Amino acid sequence: MRKSVADVCWVGVAAAFFLTGITVGTSEGAPTVDKAETAAEAPFGSYLAGRHAQHIRDYQSAVDWLEEALRSDPESPELITRTFLMEASVGRFDKAKSLAESELKLDSSDAMAELVLLVERVKAGDQAGAVARADALPQEGVHRFVRPLARAWTQMAIGDVAGADEALRAFDKFNGFAPLKFYQLGLLYDFAGNTEAAADNFKQALDASGQLNWRLTDSLANFYQRHGREDEATALYERFVKDNAGSELAESVLASRPKGVPPPLIGSAEDGLAEALFDLASVVNQPETLDLALLYARCALELRPHMVLDQLLLADVLSAQNKPEQSLAILSEIPQSSPYSWSARLRIAANLELLDRTDEAVAQLKEMAAEEPARAGADMQLGDLLRGKKRFTEAVDAYDEAVRRFEATGMPERWSLYYSRGIALERSGQWNRAEADLQRALELKPDQPLVLNYLGYSWIDRGENLQRGLEMIQKAVELRPEDGYIVDSLGWAHYRLGDYSSAVQYLEKAIELVPEDP
């Protein structure tokens, strides 16, 4: 299973963000439109088409329809708000800028309008204007996490290191944001040339992170390499690889890691703000807040157009919003010379599959596997694709090659690879091998609910290890009580064992959890 750019994400920070109880609205985006004017006052056909496109997250179509409606009624508050939000969502900042100014006249507290104008002030080199826009960002609501980051890097642009440090200390009042705060302080002091303070803050970011993410790993390793600490950089990369076996981002960079001293990641305060917005987009890259991730990623890319990790993140968000054509357009901009081109090509194959261009996706993955015989990622993704198409025997062949490559290179084994191959083996009638793979997956990841469920149910379905199989599914339900498919397995397990009363209880619960599943 291909990892996304979520390798980058500040996992603990993301959890803290959602524990704030913040909601960000529906697929129509944030902020919610609440203007006195009614839709009936706008040109109705274009307005309705735009709203529908916005609702299904077809923002490219939405912005075209809404622009047409706005041309007919340029003073409409609702159309100004909706069109502004869509312009920013698709990255049309030239148009979003003028609408942002109009939007702030209607609603002086609109955080996205302030952020878009902040981005434009930074790009224009208007340092005083950028500081003013950063100060105007809200201290409450969903966008309140932007303000400390924006204030820090706009203060850095005017050489006020102490003011930038103080701005980031605002994160102290938010539980769980320490890793992001210390990471940004590390970047800030590194940019300012204070090596000692940068090293101290990077170390605190490392200590505060419950799970090492790729961006922190790569940034800190970059810092170590630039300051003659090559052994520490290598050790950090090795730690990440050990904890994240098969990470496509790590594979991509380490396979093309240049010799010598690398350039710093942050070359200007503008770069720093882009990094900060990218980090925040990574935090909110979750199903509930994809629209917010899209907006922050667009702002970051506007500030730093060739920031490849942000392009990958933006492509992932668009894919998650079921917009594979738009995702492909972003990915096509990543040059082959980039260390992340391998990751981009894996995503291209995934998007081709979403477009039902399966033959092209298969061909691309096979070509990649042939190019890099020491890397397993393309074979793993090929196996997943073929398994999804119920081409189980072919999937097994792809997984076999992935396992062979892991063994040949000495890379740590991945439970998910054995789990995926186990499913393909079971579905292709090779039970003995399937059972061994599923058991190996559990050895590597004890109490993994998906594996417990699949192996436990397979045993019961075959009339083998009945009690142990039931206990495994019960354990899986304890670990994931809201997973309707696992609850359904427990219901069917009780049914197969003749406990019809318990079967009905769990099957009814499964229907409640997944009512749309036939």
N, C-alpha and C positions, 0 to 999 in steps of 0.2 A: 504494500500500500504506500503510494507516494506521499511523502510529507509535503505539506504546503509551506509557504513562507511563514507559517505559524512557528516554525523553528525559531524565528526572530523574536516572537512575542514574549513580553514580560508577564509570565503566567500568573504570578502572585498579584501583580498590579491589575491584571484583567479581572481577577476574582474580586479584588478590592473595589474596582469600579462598579461592578454589578451588585456588590453588597451595599452600595450607597442607596439602593432603592430607586435609582434614577430610571425613568422611562424616556424613550426618545420618539415616541409616536409610531406611526404605521409606515408602510411602504410609500406613502405619500410624502414622507420625509419630515425632517424637523427644520425649522419650527412649524407648528401647526398653524394653518391659515385661520385667522379669526378677525375678519374685517367686516365693517358694517355693510358693505355692498354685497348683494346677492349675485349668484351665478347668472341669473336671468338677465342682468344688465350687461353682460359681456356678449360678444358675438357667439351665439349659442353653439353652433356646430363645432367650431374650432375649439371653443372652451371645453365642451364635453369630450371631444376627442383627446385633447390635451390631458384632461383629468383622468380619463381612462388609461391612457398610456403611462401617466405618472403612477397610477395605482398598480399597474402590472410591472412597474420598474423599467419600462421602455423609455428611458429618459431622453434618448436621442430623438425619438418621435415626439415625445411630450413637448420638448423645447421648441420644435418646429411649429406644432399646432398652437402653442401658447404665444409664440412670437407673432403669429398671424392674428390671433385674437387681440393681442396688445396693440398691434398697429392700428386696429379699428377703434380701440378704446384705450388710449395711452395713459389716461388718468385713473384707470380702474385700480383701486388698492389691492384687490384680490389678485388680479392678473400680474401686477408688479411683483407681489410677494412670490407667487407660484413661479413666474418666469425667472425671477432672480435665482431661486433655489435650483431650478433645472439648469440654468446656464452654468452655475457653479458645479453642479453634479457632473456635467459632461465636459468640464474644463474650458469653457468659453469665457475666460476671465476678462477679455476686452469688453464683452457685453455685460458680464456680471458686475463689472466695476460701476458702470453708470446706473444700473438698476439698484446696486447696493446703496448708492447715495440717495436715490428716491425712496428706497425701503426704510432707511434710517429717519427720513422725514416723517414717515408713517408710523414707525415704531423705533424709537431711539434705543431700545434695549435689544434689538436684533443682533445676536452675537455673531452669526455667520456673515452678516453684512459688514460688521466691524472687522472680522477676520479677513474677508476678501479685500477690503480697503487697506488693511495692514499689510497684506502681501504686496499689494500694488505700491504702497509707500516704500517698502523695503526694496523692491525691484527698481524703483525710481531713484534710489539713493537719498531719499528724504528722511534723514535720521530723526529729526525732531518730529516730523509727522508720524513716523512709525512708532516712536515712543508714546505719542499721544493716543494713537489707535490701540496700542497694547494696554495702556492704562484704562482705556474705556471699555475693555472687555469685562464681562460680568464676573462677579465673585460668587454667584450662586447659579444653580441650574446645571444642565448637562455639560455646558461648555466651560464650566468654571476651572477645569483642569488645564485649559489652554492658556489662561492668563499668566500663571507663573512662568511658563515656558516662553511665551511671547515677550513678557517683560524682561526676562533674563537676557535673551539674545538681542533685543533692541537696546538694552543698556550696554551690552558688550560692544555694539556697533559704535557707541559714543565713548568707549574706553572706560566705562564705569564698572570695573570688576566687582567692587564691593556692592554696588547696587544690584548687579546681576546675581551675585551670591544671595543677597537678601531676598530677591524675588523668588528664587527656587526654594528658600526655606518655608515658603507658604505651603509647600507640600507636607510639612510637619503636622498640619491639622487633619490630614487625610490618612486614615489607617491603610497600610499596605503599599504606600507609594514610595517607601524609602529606596528600593532598588533603582527606580527611575530617577529620583532626585539625585542620588549619589552618582549615577551614570552621567547625568547631564552636568553635574558639577565637575566631574572628571574631564569631560569634553571642554567645558568652559575654561578650566584652569590650564589644560593642555594648550588650548588656543591662545591663552594669555601668556604662555611661556613659563608658568609656575609649575615646574616638573614635580616638585615635592608634593604640593597640594593636589595635583592631578593624580599622582600615584596613590595617595591616601584615599581619595574619593573613589577611584576605580576599585581599590581593594574593598572599601565599604560596600560598594555596589555588588561586588562578587560575594561578600559574606552575607549580605541581606537577601540575595536571590535564592529562593527555595529550589529553583531549577535553572541551571545554566542555559542561557539562550545564545543563539548564534551571533546576534549583533553585539552583545557584550563581549563574547569570546573574541570575535574578530577585531573589535575596537581596542580591547585591552592588549591583545597580541600585537596589534599595530603599534601601540604605545611602547610595549616592551622592545620590539625590534628597533624602533627609532632611538632607543636609549640604551643600546648595547646589552639587552637582556634576552638574547635569542633563545637561551635554554628555557627560560620561563615562558616565552611565547610558544615554543614547541610543546612544553608540558601542558599548557592550557588547551591547545588544539587537541592533543591526545586525550585529555580529560573529556572534552566535548564529544569526540568520536566514540569514546568508551560509553558515555552516558546516552548517546544518540546514534546508535549503530545504523549505518545506512543513510544518514542525513544527506540529502541531495545537495544542500547548500555547502556543507562541509566538504563533501566530495568534490564539488565544482571548484571551490577556491583552493583547496589543498592540492588538487591535481595540477593546478597551474600557478602555484605559489612562487612568486619571483624571488630570486636571490637578491641580497643586498638590502638597503634601507628603503622601506616603502614611503610614499608621501603621506602626510597626515590626512586623516579622514575629513577633518574640518579645516577648510582654507579661508573661511570668511564667516562673519556673523550671519550672513544670509544662508550659508551652508548649515550653520548651527540651528537656525530656526527651521530649515527644511528637515533636518534630522529629528528635531523635537516633534514636529508634526507627523513625521513618519512613525516615530515611536508611539505616539498617541493613536494613530491609525491602526497600528499593530495591536494595541491593547483592545480597541473596540471592534476588531475584526472578528465578530461573533454573529451568529444568526440574528440575534435581537437588534443589533446595531450596525448592520451592513451599510445603511445609508450614511451614517456618521463616519464610518471608516472610509467610505468613498469620498466624502467631502474633504476630510483631512488629508487623504492621500493625494487628491487633486491639488490641494494647496501646496503640499510639499513638492510635487512635481512642477508646479508653476515656478517655484523658487529655484529648483535644481532640476532642470529638464532631463538630465541624463543620469539620474540617480536610479541605478538598475534595481536595487532591492525594492524601492518604492514602485517601480514599474511592475515587478513581480507581484507585489502586494495588490496593486490596483487590478492586475489581471486576475488574481485569485478572487477578489471581491466581485468583479464582473462575471466571472464564471459561476460564483455562488448565487448571483442574481439571475442566472440562466441567460446570460448574454455572451455566448461563446464567440460570436463574430467580433464583438467589441474587444473581448479579451485577446483574441488573435491579433487584432490591429495593434494593441499595446505591445504584445510580445514580439511582433515583427520589427519593432523599433530597436530591439536589443541587439547590438552587433555581435558577430561571432567571436570577435576578439575579447569580449567580456568574460571574466572568470565564471559568470553566471549564465553563460549561453547554454550550457548543458541543462540547467534547471529550466530555462526558457523553452528549450526544445521538448522537454518532457511535458510541459504545460501545453505546448502546441498540440502534441499528440492527444492529450486529454480533451482539449477543446474540439479537435477533429472528431473524436468519439461522440461528444455531446451533440455534434451536428450530424450524427449518423454517417460520417465519412470513415467507416471502420477500416476499410482496406488501406486508406491513406495513413491512418493512425498506426496500424500494424506495420506497414512498410517503414514508417519513420522509426518506430521503436526497434525493429530488426536492424535497420541501418545503424542506429546509434549503438546497439549491442555489438555489432561487428566492428565499429570504429574503436571501441574501448573495451577490449576483452577482459580487463581487470575490474571493471565496474559492473555492479549487479542491478543498478536502479532501473535501467531500461527493460531488462528481463522481468523484474518484479512487476513493473507497470504493465508489461505485455501480458503476463500471467493474469493480473487482475482484470484487464480488458477482456481477454478470452473467456475467463470464468464468468464475467458478467454477461457475455453473449452465449453462455451455456456450451461453449466449445471446450469441454473439460479436459479431454485428452491432450489437446494442444496446450492448454493452460498448464497442465502438469509438466510438459516438456519445457516450457518457459521457466517455471519455478525450479525445476531440476537444475537448469543452467545457472539460475541465480544462486542456489545453494552451493553449487560447485564453485562459483566465483568467490563466494564468501569464504569457503573453506580454503581455497587456493591462496587468498590474500591474507588470511589470518584475521579478518575482520570479525568483531563480536557477532554472535548469532542473534537473529531477530525472531522473537516469538511470533510476530505477525506473519512472517514468511512461512513458518511451519504451519500455522493456523490456516493460512490461505491455501497452501498446497494440500493440507489435510482435507479441506472441503472439496477441492478439485478431485483428489484421489477418491474420496468417498462417493462423489457423484459420478465418477467414471467406473465404479465397481471394483476399486482396488482397496478393499477394506483393511487388509493387514498393514499396508503402508500408511493408509490414512490414520489408523489408530496410533501407530508409532509417532507420526508427525504431531497429532493432537496432544499426545502425552509429552512429547518433547517441548511443545509450546507451553504446556503447564509447568514443566520443570524450569523453563526460562522465565516464566511470568506466573508464579503461583497465584491462585485466586483470580485469574483473569476471567471476568464473567462471560464473555463471548465464547471462550474456549470451554469453560465449565459447562455451559449450556449445550454447545454442539456435541461434545464428547458424551456428556451425560445422556442426552436425548438419543444419540446414535446407539449407545449401549441398550437403552430400554427398548428402542425400536427393533433391535436385533434379538431381544430376549436375553441379553448378557449383562452380568454385573448390575442386576436390577436395583438393589438397595443403594449401592454406591452411586449409580447413575442418578437416582432420585435425589440423593443428598447433594450431589454436585449442582443439579438444577436449582434446588432449594437455596444453595449458597449463592448461585448467580442471581436469583431473585432478591436475596437479602442485599446484595451489592448494588443491584440496579432495579429497585422496586417499581420504578415508573416506566420501565422498558416493556411495552406491551408484547413484544415478540418473545421475550424470555418468559414472561408470565404465561403466555399462551403455551409455551413448551411445557411448563409445569402442569398446566391443565391437561394437556394431552398425555403427559407421563402418568398422571393419576388415572386417567381413563384407561391407558394401556395396562395398568396394574390393577384395574377393577375397582378403584376407589371413585365411584361415580359422583358422590356428593362433593368431594374435594375438587373433582374435575370440573363440575359445573361452576363452582365458586371461582376458580381461577380463570376459566374460559370467559365467564361473564366480565371479570375484572379486565381481562385482555381486550375485550371488545370496548370497554369504557376508555381504555388507554389509547387504542388505535381504532377508532370507530370507522375510519375510511377504508381500512384494509378489508378486502372481501373474505 
